Amino acid sequence: KEQELYAATLKAVDFNWIAGAPPQGPIPCEAKIRYSQNPQPATAMPNEDGSVTVTFQAPQRAITPGQAAVLYDNDTVLGGGTIKEAFR
């Protein structure tokens, strides 16, 4: 079913923060999971293992493991990583 293709949260690994160190807590941002997609409002939470949990304000279609997740603050890239899994 179409609704099963949507998820609101993803976990990204091999994450690279452009500023170097990850933020100390959750940060509001925009995230893209496809090159052609417009950035979508989200919150990013760095995890102790270096991964990042990204929760979108609205569920996103077809979050796919192996694709990139890139975080933005307006036009500034905050960082990016590889999607490991998605959660509904």
N, C-alpha and C positions, 0 to 999 in steps of 0.2 A: 504494500500500500504506500501511497505517496507520503503520508505523514511519518512513516518509518524511516524515511530518508533524512529527516530533520533531527538535529541535535543542538543543544544550547551550550555545551561545554566540551572543550578539548584539552588534551595534555600534549605539550610539545617538548621534545627532548633535543639534546645538542644545541641548546639555546645560546645565542650570542647577543649579549647586551652591548649596544654601540658605545655606551658610556663606560663600559668595563664592568663595574660592579652592579649586581641586580639591586632593584629598590628593596627597601626593608619591609615592605608590606604591599598590600594590593594597590594597584594604580588604575585609574580610569584611562582608557585609551581607545583607539580604533584598531580593528584587526582585519586583515585580508587573508583568505585561505585559497584564493585563486588570483592569478595575475590580472585578469580582466574585471574582477569584482571591485565595486566601490567599497572603501573601508566601512566597517560596521561597528557601531558602539559596543564596547566590551569593557571588562575588568580583567586585568592580568594579575595573577598571584604567583610570585616566585616560590618554589618549593625547596626544601632543604637539600634534595638530591640534585639540584641544578635544573630540573625540569620547570616548566611554567604551566599553570592551569589558566586557561582563558575561558571566561564565561561571557557569552554574548547576551545583549539585552533582548534580542529576538532569536529564536532558533534559526540555524543556518542549514541549507540543503547540502547534502553529500559532503560532509567533512570527511576527508579521505586520508587514512594513514599513508605516510610517505611523502605527502605534499608539504609545502612550506606554509608556515603561519608567520605573518609579519605584523608587528605592532607599530602603530603610529601615534604621534601627538601632533595633530593637524598634518602639516607636510613633512614633519621630522620623523625619520625612522628611529624607533626606540630599540628594536632588535628583532630577531627572528630565530626560528627553529623548525624542526621537522615534526609533523603531527604523528604522534604514536597511537592515540586512540581518541574516540569521541564518545560522549555520554549524553543520553537524552534527559 
